[in-house]
């Protein structure tokens, strides 16, 4: 609280005090009070008014400066009302009570939305588990009645299952810390299950797959990392240029640069336009590639991968050259694993 601001707020008090001193001086003179007594009485009144002025300033300055200091140090500003002490000045107490009431009201609203969010997440999780039953039944029927038509339907059902899993992981993404188990695992063991899930697409589309450097070991949660790798590999498959004379190829590789262990998925597909590359992790952003009829982009996959990587303490980067291909890289920090 600045002194000049306080003076501006107290202009009425200062004006009335000045008028009161002048009035007292004239009144005492009219009553024929001697000059020494008049001066004494006026000085007593002046010091009394000054004392009220300065005491109130220091009390208010202490309270408001304390509030501002605590507010500046807080990351979560809405907790301010829990940290400030109840002031003695009535004016400051009003502000204190207002902050307390507003904070309680906000907490009540947050509780309502949190319950609603939890109920919705529980519904999504229940729905996912229920819908997986007919998906598994359809896969079993296709397995027992293999024809070109059923095999094609099987690939579509696999895609449906991937989207269902995406919905499940999205609903759980806000509480990853409650459902992860960090284990030491080899990159090869992370990559192999993901490749097996998409083996049919590799075979049908005659896509060349290369792997190297997957002997490195990292600390991560295999389940969540499996989902992230599945999303990245699915993106590579989605944006390969099958009409090109150059054979479609995907390379999964591992490397260590000292501070990090890198797991990369590179393709020679259509790439990402330069104007889109900075927005690919934005929620709902599909870009020009995602608007193509065959791409079927939702704008959720990369956003969810980035969010989950941040929750797991991993990095995620994407490099691309339009018309030449894209490389997505997961960064596993080495220092945190030692």
C-alpha positions, -999 to +999 in steps of 0.1 A: +000+000+000+015+033-011+013+064+012+001+086-016-028+063-023-037+063+014-036+101+014-059+103-016-084+080+002-082+101+034-087+135+017-121+140+033-106+132+068-077+156+062-101+184+049-124+180+079-095+179+103-081+211+088-114+229+091-118+217+127-084+231+136-092+265+120-126+265+137-111+257+171-085+284+167-112+311+159-135+298+187-107+300+213-098+335+201-134+347+204-135+333+240-104+354+248-083+324+256-047+334+260-023+327+231-003+301+249-033+281+259-048+283+224-015+270+209-014+242+235-050+230+228-045+232+190-013+212+192-030+185+213-058+183+188-033+182+159-013+154+174-044+134+183-057+137+147-022+128+133-019+098+156-052+085+143-041+091+107-007+074+111-018+045+132-045+036+107-020+040+078+005+016+094-022-010+103-037-009+068-003-009+051+008-039+072-023-059+063-024-051+026+014-054+021+012-088+038-017-099+015+002-087-017+034-105-006+016-138+001-003-135-032+029-130-052+045-161-036+015-183-042+014-206-072-023-213-065-037-179-060-071-191-048-055-203-015-048-167-004-078-166+020-063-196+039-030-178+045-039-143+056-046-135+093-078-120+105-071-082+108-081-059+136-094-030+115-130-033+105-124-022+069-098-049+065-120-075+082-147-069+056-122-077+028-111-107+048-146-120+052-153-114+015-123-134+005-133-162+028-168-163+015-157-162-021-131-190-015-157-212+002-182-206-027-155-214-052-145-246-034-182-257-033-185-251-071-152-271-077-165-299-056-197-301-077-178-301-110-153-327-095-181-350-086-196-346-120-162-352-137-156-383-116-191-397-124-185-391-162-151-408-160-166-438-142-193-440-169-167-439-197-146-466-180-177-488-175-188-482-211-153-491-224-152-524-205-188-532-217-181-524-253-149-546-253-171-577-249-188-574-283-155-564-299-138-595-285-168-616-297-166-602-332-128-609-333-134-645-323-161-649-350-138-635-376-110-657-364-132-688-369-146-676-403-117-662-422-126-648-456-113-617-474-144-598-462-141-609-426-104-601-425-111-566-438-138-562-411-112-574-386-089-546-394-118-521-390-127-537-356-090-533-346-093-496-354-125-494-334-107-510-304-079-485-307-103-456-305-121-473-276-087-476-258-080-439-266-113-429-249-103-450-218-068-435-216-082-400-221-107-404-193-078-416-170-052-391-182-060-366-154-051-392-127-021-410-142-002-407-109-029-430-093-025-457-118+011-462-129+039-485-119+074-475-129+095-505-139+129-510-155+123-524-190+140-528-223+129-507-253+125-539-273+099-551-248+080-519-251+081-519-289+073-555-297+037-556-283+029-525-302+042-538-335+023-571-330-010-552-327-004-536-361+012-566-378-019-571-401-016-536-415+022-540-421+016-572-440-015-561-460+001-528-470+035-543-475+052-518-453+089-522-446+097-522-409+132-517-395+143-517-359+176-509-343+192-498-310+164-512-289+187-529-263+186-498-241+168-500-207+146-473-194+124-467-163+087-461-172+052-475-169+048-502-196+010-498-199+009-461-205+040-462-227+024-489-248-005-466-254+017-437-264+038-458-288+006-472-302-007-438-310+026-426-326+028-458-347-008-455-357-001-419-369+029-431-390+007-458-406-021-433-412+000-408-430+022-430-452+020-423-489+009-456-504+006-441-539+043-431-540+067-451-561+090-453-530+081-483-508+064-473-475+088-477-446+088-472-408+119-473-386+118-477-349+151-470-333+167-463-299+197-442-290+214-427-260+229-392-261+242-392-226+215-372-208+186-390-225+176-423-240+156-416-272+130-439-288+121-427-323+094-438-348+103-425-383+083-428-415+087-417-451+051-405-454+036-373-465+051-353-436+036-323-418+034-288-434+056-262-418+026-241-408+011-270-388+041-283-369+039-259-340+003-268-333+002-306-336+000-311-298-029-287-295-061-304-284-085-309-314-060-296-340-061-318-371-042-297-396-043-299-434-034-336-434-061-344-409-088-329-433-080-355-460-108-380-464-087-411-457-068-397-427-097-397-402-079-375-377-095-365-344-069-341-331-067-360-298-039-386-304-008-364-302-024-341-276-030-371-254+005-385-260+020-352-249-001-350-218+007-385-207+044-380-214+044-349-191+026-369-164+053-397-167+082-372-167+090-380-203+096-357-233+080-359-267+091-341-298+082-343-335+103-334-365+089-334-400+097-324-436+066-320-458+066-347-485+095-366-470+083-380-437+080-375-399+100-386-368+084-387-334+107-392-305+101-401-268+128-388-245+135-409-214+157-390-189+188-409-179+197-389-147+163-397-131+168-434-137+202-437-120 
